[in-house]
Amino acid sequence: MPVTYSESLDVAIQYLQQLKARGVKYLTVSPSTLAALSNGPRPSPPATRPVKAPRAEAALREAPTKPVAPPASTDEGPSIAVLAPRVPSSLSGEAKAAAMSELRERALGCQKCPRLATSRQNVVFGVGDINSPLLFVGEAPGADEDSQGEPFVGQAGQLLTRIIQTMGFPRNTVYIANVLKCRPDTPGQTAGNRKPTAEEMGTCLPYLLAQIDLIQPKIIVALGGTAMEGLFGRVVAITKVRGHFQAFRDIPVMPTYHPSYLLRTQALGVKRQLWEDMLQVLEKLGRPISERQRNYFLSSVQ
């Protein structure tokens, strides 16, 4: 079902209260978030008796911000993703790990998509180093991931692991997650996958946003067009945007092909394009690149 403005506020309020309980007193609120909040639904006329202040006001009271303009629209409010507050990057290592563990527990118990909650075997939260400078984001778990509860463990995942290792990283030193934490249901099918809907991705996106805010990666690699759609909220042609850094919440994002596409095509040119994208990532991270690394997929299948 669509996520309403009220439901979005509930998620934001719950998250703010959890931060407050951990001792966080201030949050940076971006102009875009303030603008999104100001476009919420127009308040109902006052009741005949006093009405208690909404929970949002109490939750946000300690975060000094510029005044928010009165709502001027009766449209449904901003998406749940817009309202997900950013976590300060100053959390200590222990507090950061505790916050990620708490977020994981919330995700494991999530029931916001009833069909997916019923059909899934496992919630596939994410895996890797929460202090890594590099975050890989896919679209959704497949059958193997749903079975094992870990992202990218099937054939495409094995290829991704080889890509990561060829870049010079052990798999466990980067972080890997998906936009959607549950496998999209496929009624009547025992095999195969389907693309997650925009509604499913929008409902689940706050978990990924919170992961991003906790990890604070220097670069995000978006694997495929659906991952880009989930992050940016618009359909993109991956062949047109790959190889060009985009900005997401002030973090550079490198769009590239999903490993499953390489498995389907087996084209040397496509492999080289993905590898050139990874070379750009390494350069931006300031990592050393050997001559051998620069020459992968130039003349023969590696």
TANORVEN-V394096 format. One line per field, one symbol per residue. burial: I if it has 9 or more other ideal C-beta (glycine too) atoms within 8 Angstrom, else O. A space follows every 10 residues. Layout:
# TANORVEN-V394096
burial->???
This chain:
# TANORVEN-V394096
burial->OOIOIOIIIO IIIOIIIIII OIOIOOIOOO OOIIOIIIII IOOOOOOOOO OOOOOIOOII OOIOOOOOOO IOOOOOIIII IIIIIIIIOO IOOOIIIIII OIIIOIIOOI OOIOOIIOII OIIIIIIIOI OIOIIIIIII IIIIIIOOIO IIIIOIIIII IOIIIIIOIO IOOIIIIIII IIIIIOOOOO OOIOOIOOOI IIIIIIIIII IIIIIOIOII IIIIIIIIII IIIOOIOIOO IIIOOIOIOO IIIIIIIIII IIIOOOOOOI IIIIIIIIII IIIIIOOOOO OOIOOIOOOO OO
